[in-house]
């Protein structure tokens, strides 16, 4: 539990850093003089994703070469520097530079935290423990919303924001506050072990067995190490991207990339990113919209716990299929509400239902699946590719929603997301096998084939 919580602090920082900018936006835009410059506003808001993509790709190969723990330390250090730096700048160019740096931290954490937890967790509870990362993400989002609310002073009508405490100082502390959990993350990483599976790939079998024994006892350690040895090479060999295209790896990589992209293209994140537009279209006023956003945030946290409970009981495949089918049905009804101008509580209930469905299925389970389906030797690189796919899909989703909403209307947009959910259901049903209760080595043998393992290793 301590190992998982320490690693999942990266998820909390990921959630906080991703959302905190929304609360600071009205103030830093005035400070930097970009309140009437839509292009610069978009660049300031979206620049972090550029660093995020870079962090994902760099972390994959480096974690396979130097280990998971050193890269987690790097992520923590990057978050500390980025949060302090963002709160200290006086020019928009330096603001964007530190936002990109923070994005690198997000990319590293989003890739390594679930992968590391998967590699240290026993098979029977692995889904639950990897889901802790998703829980900390949603708690980080909630923490950012609370921090923004507590730090910002009330804005009165006609107030000069630039001359106010919010405009000069308040927005800085919103970003600086991230340095507190980031420092705690940095300290906690010193007290967690290196991944035993990574150690085994580097032939450090005694260290790996010692760590496994601390987790599950001597018998557990011997059995796990025996399975690990049977699936990794007995002599040192450097990993390379070429290995991602050998044997059955292209098919496995395709599964990881598609379900990662599907987690974003199912459309639920537009409800968080564009809540104001969605609820305004349903007839809600400003004060009601703010209350509805709180309702959606609380729902997200509560049903993440439900997903953590169910993932090792009902299975990964079953939850993903349920999530895809459930969202498709909800979007069909939600789109009809917009089409026939049904407003008010009906729309709020459907949105909350959609978030609940997503929070207990696609949100945590996708991270579980992509952290366990790839072979141990190249897990860092392969998961980096899958996570890169996820963040690219996130960018496409966020960028295209205003265009789709304008071109297709709210109803057409949600019906389109419903069609994507149906396609996701078909893909998962046809391509993904159940991994519940299986060790990472058993999963590797099933997906790659024992004959391929013998040839490659």
SULNORBEL-V578493 format. One record per residue. N is the residue number from 0. BURIAL is b if it has 9 or more other C-alpha atoms within 8 Angstrom, else e. Layout:
# SULNORBEL-V578493
N_BURIAL ; N_BURIAL
This chain:
# SULNORBEL-V578493
0_e ; 1_e ; 2_b ; 3_b ; 4_b ; 5_b ; 6_b ; 7_b ; 8_b ; 9_b ; 10_b ; 11_b ; 12_b ; 13_b ; 14_b ; 15_b ; 16_b ; 17_e ; 18_b ; 19_b ; 20_b ; 21_e ; 22_b ; 23_b ; 24_e ; 25_e ; 26_b ; 27_b ; 28_b ; 29_b ; 30_b ; 31_b ; 32_e ; 33_b ; 34_b ; 35_e ; 36_e ; 37_e ; 38_e ; 39_e ; 40_b ; 41_e ; 42_b ; 43_b ; 44_e ; 45_e ; 46_b ; 47_b ; 48_b ; 49_b ; 50_b ; 51_b ; 52_b ; 53_b ; 54_b ; 55_b ; 56_b ; 57_b ; 58_b ; 59_b ; 60_b ; 61_b ; 62_b ; 63_b ; 64_e ; 65_e ; 66_b ; 67_b ; 68_b ; 69_b ; 70_b ; 71_b ; 72_b ; 73_b ; 74_b ; 75_b ; 76_b ; 77_b ; 78_b ; 79_b ; 80_b ; 81_b ; 82_b ; 83_b ; 84_b ; 85_b ; 86_b ; 87_e ; 88_b ; 89_e ; 90_e ; 91_b ; 92_e ; 93_b ; 94_b ; 95_b ; 96_e ; 97_b ; 98_b ; 99_b ; 100_b ; 101_b ; 102_b ; 103_b ; 104_b ; 105_b ; 106_b ; 107_b ; 108_b ; 109_b ; 110_b ; 111_b ; 112_b ; 113_b ; 114_b ; 115_b ; 116_b ; 117_b ; 118_b ; 119_b ; 120_b ; 121_e ; 122_b ; 123_b ; 124_b ; 125_b ; 126_b ; 127_b ; 128_b ; 129_b ; 130_b ; 131_b ; 132_b ; 133_b ; 134_b ; 135_b ; 136_b ; 137_b ; 138_b ; 139_b ; 140_b ; 141_b ; 142_b ; 143_b ; 144_b ; 145_e ; 146_b ; 147_b ; 148_e ; 149_e ; 150_b ; 151_b ; 152_e ; 153_e ; 154_e ; 155_e ; 156_e ; 157_e ; 158_e ; 159_e ; 160_b ; 161_b ; 162_e ; 163_b ; 164_b ; 165_b ; 166_b ; 167_b ; 168_e ; 169_b ; 170_b ; 171_b ; 172_b ; 173_b ; 174_b ; 175_b ; 176_b ; 177_b ; 178_b ; 179_e ; 180_b ; 181_b ; 182_b ; 183_e ; 184_b ; 185_b ; 186_e ; 187_b ; 188_b ; 189_e ; 190_e ; 191_b ; 192_e ; 193_b ; 194_b ; 195_b ; 196_b ; 197_b ; 198_b ; 199_b ; 200_b ; 201_e ; 202_b ; 203_b ; 204_b ; 205_e ; 206_b ; 207_b ; 208_b ; 209_b ; 210_b ; 211_b ; 212_b ; 213_e ; 214_e ; 215_b ; 216_b ; 217_e ; 218_e ; 219_b ; 220_b ; 221_b ; 222_e ; 223_b ; 224_b ; 225_e ; 226_b ; 227_b ; 228_b ; 229_e ; 230_b ; 231_b ; 232_b ; 233_e ; 234_e ; 235_e ; 236_e ; 237_e ; 238_b ; 239_e ; 240_e ; 241_e ; 242_b ; 243_b ; 244_b ; 245_e ; 246_e ; 247_b ; 248_b ; 249_b ; 250_e ; 251_b ; 252_b ; 253_e ; 254_b ; 255_b ; 256_b ; 257_b ; 258_b ; 259_b ; 260_b ; 261_b ; 262_b ; 263_b ; 264_b ; 265_b ; 266_b ; 267_b ; 268_e ; 269_b ; 270_b ; 271_e ; 272_e ; 273_e ; 274_b ; 275_e ; 276_e ; 277_b ; 278_b ; 279_b ; 280_e ; 281_b ; 282_e ; 283_b ; 284_e ; 285_e ; 286_e ; 287_e ; 288_b ; 289_e ; 290_e ; 291_b ; 292_b ; 293_e ; 294_b ; 295_b ; 296_b ; 297_e ; 298_b ; 299_b ; 300_b ; 301_e ; 302_b ; 303_b ; 304_b ; 305_b ; 306_b ; 307_b ; 308_b ; 309_b ; 310_b ; 311_b ; 312_e ; 313_e ; 314_b ; 315_b ; 316_b ; 317_e ; 318_b ; 319_b ; 320_b ; 321_b ; 322_b ; 323_b ; 324_b ; 325_b ; 326_b ; 327_b ; 328_b ; 329_b ; 330_b ; 331_b ; 332_e ; 333_b ; 334_b ; 335_b ; 336_b ; 337_b ; 338_b ; 339_e ; 340_e ; 341_b ; 342_b ; 343_b ; 344_e ; 345_e ; 346_b ; 347_b ; 348_e ; 349_b ; 350_b ; 351_b ; 352_b ; 353_b ; 354_b ; 355_b ; 356_b ; 357_b ; 358_b ; 359_b ; 360_b ; 361_b ; 362_b ; 363_b ; 364_b ; 365_b ; 366_b ; 367_b ; 368_b ; 369_b ; 370_b ; 371_b ; 372_b ; 373_b ; 374_b ; 375_b ; 376_b ; 377_b ; 378_b ; 379_b ; 380_b ; 381_b ; 382_b ; 383_b ; 384_b ; 385_b ; 386_b ; 387_b ; 388_b ; 389_b ; 390_b ; 391_b ; 392_b ; 393_b ; 394_b ; 395_e ; 396_b ; 397_b ; 398_e ; 399_e ; 400_b ; 401_e ; 402_e ; 403_b ; 404_b ; 405_e ; 406_e ; 407_b ; 408_b ; 409_b ; 410_b ; 411_b ; 412_b ; 413_b ; 414_b ; 415_e ; 416_b ; 417_b ; 418_b ; 419_b ; 420_b ; 421_b ; 422_e ; 423_b ; 424_b ; 425_e ; 426_b ; 427_b ; 428_b ; 429_e ; 430_e ; 431_b ; 432_e ; 433_e ; 434_b ; 435_b ; 436_e ; 437_b ; 438_e ; 439_b ; 440_b ; 441_e ; 442_b ; 443_b ; 444_b ; 445_e ; 446_b ; 447_b ; 448_b ; 449_e ; 450_e ; 451_b ; 452_b ; 453_e ; 454_e ; 455_e ; 456_e
